[in-house]
Amino acid sequence: MINNTMRVSGLASGMDTDQIIADLMKAERIPMTKMQQDQEWLTWQRDAYRETNSKLSEFKNMFRDLKFSDAYQSKLVTTSAIGVTASATSAAKEGTHSISVSQLASKAMRVSETGISGDGEKIDPKEALSARFSDLSGKTFTFQTYNEDGPVPHEITINEDDSLNDVFKKINEASDGAVRAYYDANSDKVFMERTASGDFNPDGAEITFGDGDAGSFFTNTLKLTGEEFGGEDAVFTYNNVELTSKENSYTLDGVTYQFNQTVDNAVLNVRTDTQKTFDKITEFVEKYNELIEFTSEKTSEKRHRDFPPLTEEQKDDMTEREIELWEEKAKSGLLRSDNIIQSGMTGMRTAFYSDVQNENGAFNRLADIGITTSTNYRDNGKLVIDEDKLRGAIENNSEDVRRLFSNSADDDSRGLVNRVEDNLDNMISRITDKAGNENRTEQTYTMGRELLGIEERITDFERRLAQVENRYYKQFTAMETAIQRMNQQSAQLMNQLNGGQ
């Protein structure tokens, strides 16, 4: 607020009016300091809620794995042979398979029979071809590749400024990436190869060139006239059945085999990966226990009301260490005894401890698979795992373990993870309605509206403080003016009395 009042210091009275008014304003500002501290506290509390929601969301992200059957039926493939490796989906059947690989799939390649530079200086692949080959500019040349449907024609046009590298780029683009070409300066030869392996043209080469002038750039200029290398399918036997593949991999019955080298009679075993399921459940329990510890600590922290948030003026009179220690006390108890968090965690505990009605299943509660509640009351309901019992349940009855954890039904057979998720979603939603998130404006959540209200009251109070300060200055200015007038009159009177003598 702009102050147009002329301010007069205590020249007449000898009083330090600026200091007096400053001291008076300190008392006037006490209510605003309290509002600023309330604003800071509310901001801290909002951020504490959001931190809690972040922890809850991290926990919820673990549900994705445990809600799907892959977590309980993942398969592991083992083999002693290095020539073949394999991976399996949950759909793969357990069993033993024999693989022999007699030929690996390869990519077709054509190489210049002789150097393309002739007897002169070696060609610079970055310089224009027209400097060395005068009969190429403006001409179009063709080549062919093959796929499952037969021959695929391609063409390129060489411009006057095109370099060898430019032409290689055109070859790749014209074939939609099916062919790449490059120049080797050491051998002075061009290599042109398919990017996909396999035999797509049983009757001949995988890369062919146009007849006569249409293919002359490839045959005469690039010297690609020799025999093609590669372009073969992988040949292997699976359980004594001979098969082929365009690539060095093949998928059968949910198992993908990767051929690394030729091999004779590699034996591969497919079995359920119980360790993976065990690890996922263990990780889930550990994350739940971390959440228990975090929320218990937050809701039981002592609040130190004698340590309100510091104002900037107060911080100016303190060291960094003093500020740090003070705020450690001031931020304690932000979520003490919070009803949303405590009721939400109670709901999750209830969901974990309740029975799941699986009529045809072997397990109805966590304790059936070796997961129980800690007997130490200080653990606040953390879960404890009997690893041997859990492993046994997974190895002997993984499907019933899955039904215990995951079942989207809305009756008493609803899975434990689904029940916990229901409580978790409600808890996250309630916290978001109260404390918002980074995507919400302050008007859309409870604490945001409270913060806006405090900000408005602070602005109004600052306006009133400016008015009060101006009033003080007017009063002191009036006093100084009156004293000065009195001093002037006194001086005049003394002059008159002295003159009369």
N, C-alpha and C positions, 0 to 999 in steps of 0.2 A: 504494500500500500504506500503510495507516494505521500510524503508529509510536506505540506507547504507552509507549516507554521514556523515562524522565525524562532530559533532556539537560542536563548541567552544563558551562558554559563554564569556561575556565581561571582561575577566581578564586583557587584555592589555589596552582597552579603558576605562574601568570602567563603561561601559553602561550596563543596564539590557536588553540584546538583546532578551532574551526569552519573556519578557513582551512587548517589542517593536513589535516583530513579532506577538505575540498573538493579540495585538491591530490592527496591519495591517490585520490579518486574519479575524478579526471581520468585517471589511469593505468588505473584499473579499467574506464573507459568506452571505452578505445581499441578493443577488439574490436567493441563495439556501433557505434561510429562507422564502422568498416569495413563492417559489415553495412548500415548506413543508406546508405552511399555505393554499395554494390553494388545495393541496392534502387533507388536513384535512377537509376543507370546502366542497369539492366535496364528501367526504365520508359521512359527515353529511347530505348533501342533498340527496344522494342516500338512506340513511337509512330513511329519512323523506318520500321519495317516497314510500318506501316499507311499512312503517307504514300506509300510505294512502291506499295502495293496500290491506293491512290486514283489514282495516275498510270496504273497498268496498266488500271484500270477505265475511265478516261477514254479511253484508247487503244482499248479494246475497243468502246466505244460507237460509234466511227466505223465499225465493221465492218458495222453494220446497213445503211447505204446501199450499201456496195460489194458486199454479198452478194445484192442484188436487181437485177433487170434494169433497173429504172427509172433506176438510176444511169448506165447506159450507153446507154439508148435514150430519154432524156427529149427532149421536143419543144419547139420554140420557134415561136411564131406572130408574124409581123411584118406590119404594115400601115401605110400612110401616111395612112389615114383616121381621124379622131378620133371619128367617129360610131359605129364598131364596134370593140370590142377582143375578144381571144380568148385562151384558154389551152388547152393540149393535154396529154393523158396520153401515156404511152409507147406506148399502143396506136394512137395516131393515125398515119395514113399521110402521108408527105410529099407535098406537092402545092400547087396554087394554087386558091383558091376566090373566087367573086364573091358579095357580099351586098348587097342593096338593101333598105332598111327604109322602108316607106311610112307605117306607123303604129306608134306606141309603145303598149305595154300601159299601162292606167291603172286606178286604183282608183275604184270607184263611190262617189259622195258625194251626200248630200241636205242642203240648207241651208234654214233657216226663210225663208219668203217675206217675212215682216215681223218686226219686233221682238216678242219674246214677253212683254215687260213691259207692253204697252199704253201708256196715257197716264200711268200713275203712275210712281213711283220704280222704277229698274231693279232687277230681281230680284237677290238675293244668293244665289249658287249653294251657299253653305254653310248657309243657313237652311232650316228645314223648309218644304216646299211647302204644307203645310196652312195656313200663315199667309196665303197668297195665293190658293190654289186649294182650296176647301172640298169639292169633289166627287171627290177622287182617293184619299183614304185607304181602304185595304182593298180596292181594286179591282185586278183583274188585266188586263193589256193584252198584246197579241200582236204579233209582227212576224216576217217571214220573210227568210231569205237563201237562196242557191242554191249548190250545188256540182255536181260532174260527174253526180251521181245524181238531181238535181232539187231541189225546194224543201225547206228545213229549217225547221220551225216553232220559235219561241222565245217565252217569255212571262216577264213580270215582274210582281211584285205590289208596289204602293206602300204603305208603312206611314205612319202619322201623323207620325212623326218624321223621315221621309226627306227629305233635301235634294236639290237637283238633282244635285249631285255623287254622292250615294248612288245615285240612279237611273242615272246614267251607268255607275257601277261594276256595277250589276245587269245593265245591257244587255250589257256586255262579258263578264260571267261567264255569262249565259244563252246567249250565242252561242259560248261556248268561245273567246273572243278573236277571233271572225270580224268583229265590229263594234266600233268605238269611237265614243264621242260626247263632245262638249265644248261649252262655252258661251264665246262671245266677247263680253266686256262692251262693247267699243267699238261693235260693230254690233248688240248685243242679240239675237244670233241663235245658234241651236244648229246645230252641224255633226255629221252622222252619216255615217260612212264605213266601207267595207269595209277590212280590213287586208290582204287579198289583191287583187292586180290581176287583170284579165281579165273576159271576158264569159261568165258561167255561165247566163244566162237570155236566150237569143236572142229570146224573145217579149216581153220587157219589162224592168222595172227589176231591179236586183240586191238592193235592199232594199225590201220591201213591208210594209204594215201590215194588221192585221186589219180585217174589215168592221165598219162601224157603231161601237158603243161599244167593241169590242175594240181598235180602233185609234185611238180618239178622243184619247188622251193625246198621241200622235205628231202627229196631224193638227190638233187643235184647240188643245192647250196649247203644243206645240213648233212649231206652224205649218209642219210638214214636208209641205207640199202641192204644192210646185213640182216642176219637172222634175228628174230625176236627172242628174248630171254624171258623165262617165267611165264606167268599167266596160267597157272595150274591150280586145280582144286585140291583141297585137302582130302586124302583118302584114308579111311580108318574103319576098323571093325568094332562094333558095340555088341558085346555078348554074342560074338561069332556072326553078327550080321554086318555085311560090308555096306558102308555109306560114304557119301562125299559131302563136302561143304565148300562154299566159295570163300569162307573165312576160316581162320584157325580157331574156330570155336563152334560149338553146336549145343543146342538145348533139347533135352529129352526128359519127359516126365518130371518137369520142375527142376532139373539139374542142368546147369550150363557148364560144359566141359571146355577148357582152354588148352589148346595144343601148343606146347612150347618147343618140342622137338620130336623126331620120330622115336617111337618106343614100342616095345613088344610086350603085350600082356600086362598092362598096368592095372592093378586092382584098386578100386575105390569103394569106400564104405560110406553109406548115407545113414545118419542116425539123428535122433532128436537132440538139439543143442540145449540140454538142461542147464548148463552153466550160464548161458545167455539169459534164460528165464529167471534163474536164481539171482543173477546180477541186477536185473531190472526190478525185481521185487525188493531186493535188499536196498537198492538205491532209493526206491520209493519210500521205504520205511525210514531210512536215514534222513531224507528230506523232510518227512513229516515230523520226525523228532527235532530237527533243526527249527522247524516252524513253531513247535511247542515251546522250545527254549527261548526263541526270540519273542513270541507274544507274551509268555509268562514274565520275562524280564521287563518288557515294556509296561505291562499292566500292574506290576508290583513295585516299580521304582518309586522311591520316596520323593515327594514334591517339597522343595525348599522355598517356602513363600517369602522368606527373608532375603532371597536372592532374585529380585526382579530383573528383567532385561536391562542392560546398561544403555543409557543415552550416549550420543556422540560426545557431549560435554563431559560426561563421567569417564568415558574411555580416554579422553585427552589427558586426564590426571593419573592414568594407570599405566603400568608396564604391560607388555604383551603377555607375559606369564601370568600376571594378575588378572588380566582380561580372560585368558584361557581358563584359569581355575574358577573364576566367577561364573562364566557361562556354562561350564561343566555342571555346576550346581543349579544354575538357572534353567537349564534344559532338562533336568531330571524330572520325571513324573509327568511328562506331557500326555501320556495315555494311561495314567494310573486309574485302575478300576473301570476302564472303559467298557461300557455295556455291549457295544457292537462287537468288539473283539472277543470279549469273554463269552458271550452267548454263542458267537459263531464257532469258537473252538470247542465249546461244550457240545454243540450240535455235531461237529465232526467226530468227536470222541464217541458220542452215542451211535453214530453211523458205523463206526468201526467195530463197536462191541456188540451190535445187534445181530441176531441170527438171520441167515439167508435161507429161505425155504427152497432147497433143491431136492425135490422128491426122488429123483433118480441119481442124485449126486452123492459123493462120499463125504463132502465137507459142507458144514453149515455155518461155521464161524472161524475166525482167524486162528484160534487156539488149536483147531483141528490140523492145521498145517504148520504148527510150531511158532506162531506169532502171538505173544501174550503181552499184557501190561506189566510194566516194571513194578516191583513190590516196594520200591523206595518212593515214599511220598514226595520227596524233594524233586523227583523227576517229572511231576505234574502230568502223569499219564503217558509217558513215552512208551514206545513199543520195543519189545525185546524179541530177538529171533533165535530159535533153536535151529541152527544151521542143518544138522543131520536130519531132523524131522522135516524141514522144508524141502531139502534135496530129495528125500524119499517120496514126498507127496508129488513133486514135479516129475520125477523119473517114473513113478508108477501110475500116476493119474493126472497128467497135465491138463486134460480137458475139464475135469472137475475143479481144478485150481482156477482155470479160466472162468468157469461159471460162478465161482465164489467171488471173484474180483469183478467180473464184467458181465452184466446182463441188463439190457435197457428196458426190461419189463417194468410196469408201474405197480406191480403187486409186491407181495412179500419175497418174491424171488429176485428182486432187483439187486444187482451186484453191489459190493461194498464200495468200489471206486465210483460207481454211478451215484450212490447215496452221498458219499463225501463230496463229490462234485456239486451236487444240488445245494448242499450247505455252503460250500465255498463260493458258488456263484451268488448266492444271496448275500453273503458277507461282503464280497467285493462290490456288489451293487450298492449296498447300504453305505459303505465307506465312500464310494464315488459320489453318491448323492450328497454326502456331508462335506467331503474335502475336495471333490472334483479331481481332475487330472490335467495334464498339460494341454489337452485338446478342448477343454471346457473354459468358457469365459466365466468371470467371477459372478455374473448375474445368475448362472445356472446351477449353483450349488450353495448349500447353506452357509458354510464358512466364508465363501466368497462374498456373499451379500453382507455378512457381518463385517468383513474387512472394508467393504465399500462404505458401510454406515459409519465406521470409526474414522475413515479417511475424510468423510464429509464433515463430521463433527470437529475434527482437527482443523480443517480449513476454516470453518466458521469461528472456531475459538481463536485462531491466529488473527482473523480479521478484528475480533473484539480486543485482542491484546494490543494491536496497533492503535486502536481507538483509545484504550486506556493509557498507553504510553504518551500519545499526543495530549491527552487531558492533563497528565502529570506535568509535561513540559509547559503547557499553557499556564498552569497554576504557578509553577516556579518562575516562569517568565513574568507573570503579573506581580509576583512577590518581589522579584529583582527590580522591576520597573518602579514599584512603589517605594522601595528602599532607596533607589537612586534618586527619585524625586524628593524624598525626604532629606537625603544628603545634600541635594542642591539647595533646597530651601534653608537648611541649617547653615550652609556655607554663606548664603546671601545674608541671612540674619546676622551672622558673626561679622560679616564685612560692614554691615550697616552700624552695628554696635561699635566696632573698631573705628569707623569713620567719624562717629559722634564724639569720640574722645579727642 
